[in-house]
Amino acid sequence: MVVYATISTFVSLFMQLFSSIMNKLILLAAILFPALNCCGQELLTLQDCRNLAIENNKQLQIGKENIKKSQLEKKVAFTQYLPDISFTGTYFYNQKNLSLLESDKFLPIGTLMGDGSFGFVPDQINNQWTTINGKQVPLDADGQLFDPSKNPEKILWKQHTLIPKSEFEMDVKNVWAGTLSIVQPIFMGGKITAYNQITEYAEQLAESMQDAGLRDVIVKTDETYWQVISLINKKKMADGYVGLLKKMDHDVREMITEGFATKADGLSVRVKLNEAEMMQTKADNGLRLSKMLLSQLCGLPLENNITLADESITNFRENSSAVLPNVNDAFMNRPELKSLNLATKIYEKKEQVVRSEMLPKIALTGNYIVSNPNLFNGFQNEFAGMWNVGVVVNVPIFHWGERFHKLNAAKSETRIKMLELEEAKEKIELQVNQSTFKTNEAQKKLTAATKNMESAEENLRYATLGFEEGIIPVSNVMEAHTAWLQAKSGLIDSQIEYKLSIVYLNKAIGVMGRPEDGKTVRP
């Protein structure tokens, strides 16, 4: 009995422990399984989709690189104010040396005269002399009188000194030379200043183009997002419609059995059911493709089963009054106008660059020159150098009107950009007005579609009750179903059209992609 009691106690304790473990496992499974089911889904809001699309868009990444490029070019332009320092070195190997004499030379030995000139006395030459009018005159080798100052080659010198050719040879087979130069611009006709201003505007232009690309990405994302919401609602509508027709098909079959309906009524309901199931399949396929497109825009894997935060939205809030945006806000906010305005300023600065070619240019220069061999102290085969400083001035005088033609061409380009800016303002004003009209029209359509849907639902409710009571034929119920389907589809289209009209209006005003500041039109 003791053994039996012990075993019974052990079994009881084991069952309590097992029950406790199973309860904990069940609780853990209840916690983990919903999380595991959600791992394949991603809940995304509209702003989440925008952020992902902006982060993964390749054109926006290219725009960021263009901004970096313009910033670096701006730094390059600033360096033009600073002195340019450079070193140039050369080495040459020459086949031959230089020689100042073609052969050995003999220099006659004469006398340094009292007036400092080179001359001779009679005992230094071998010429014969004669006296004419009391003055001795030398004779040449033929015995003819000559003037030594006019015909020095006829002098017969007694003594000569040797000038060897080898002493006048210079060793230039190995030549090294180098120059360290510093050039500081003083006045370049305004070119450097204009160049710096151009790079400043170019950086702003790159940022403006990036802003425009950002807004285009947001608009594309919003379009796709609300398209998915539209298809989700249409799929829900198709699912509900199929369920409604299946119930009606079942009721009609029972009524046929009881003799309250005909087979023609049953066939009519089944035809509608087949059409509804086909519509359901199309809505399902369209939804999958639209979600794939949204995933591609957001940089997500196409097989991800994304879930949108607005999938359950059924009632779109309407503005009570008509939308009256300010066109001046569009002129201030639209990046296209900012880009054209910056482009106009860039071309104006290009005019200054072209005009600078017609003005003098002044630069301060300094150099240190070193060479081997050098000639600073005779010819020496060693390194030696010298420095120099100076001012360089370049004054254009005449170039056959080339600079004037370039200047006029630059002015024409500036006028073109100004005209494009004016044209863009006119188009944007028209676009804002068109978007305003479409938004107001979409708002009225949504109001009408909402009322129409209320009427269709009430009509379907009465038709269904009458059919169940046997006082309304199947054909009338089918007409009510068709009217409800058209009203529901029209309501979904009106809701999405209203949403997108707000998106397009915000883009036209130029506030798309900015935080809410009171000017953004909100649905």
Order of alpha helices (4+ residues) and beta strands (2+ residues): alpha-beta-alpha-alpha-beta-beta-beta-beta-beta-beta-beta-beta-beta-beta-alpha-alpha-beta-alpha-alpha-beta-beta-alpha-alpha
